[in-house]
Amino acid sequence: MEKKFEQAIAELEDIVKQLQNGDLTLDESMDKFKIGVELANHCNKQLQEAEKSITMLVEQSDGTMIRQEIDT
């Protein structure tokens, strides 16, 4: 099962805190950094996929609303 965006962000934030705290060994820091890069890539991929499907509602001059894809 693929990790949800919010879960991945929370894990990434936790890793950043651990790395900033400075209590990890070099090996632990490197392992956490690698996991953090994977999580960041995962989140970026999910954001790109979401961006592709974003549409906005546009009000026409007659007051009707239409859906229009957002060019990214």
Secondary structure, 3 states (H helix, E strand, C coil): CCCCHHHHHHHHHHHHHHHHHCCCCHHHHHHHHHHHHHHHHHHHHHHHHHHHCCEEEEECCCCCEEEEECCC
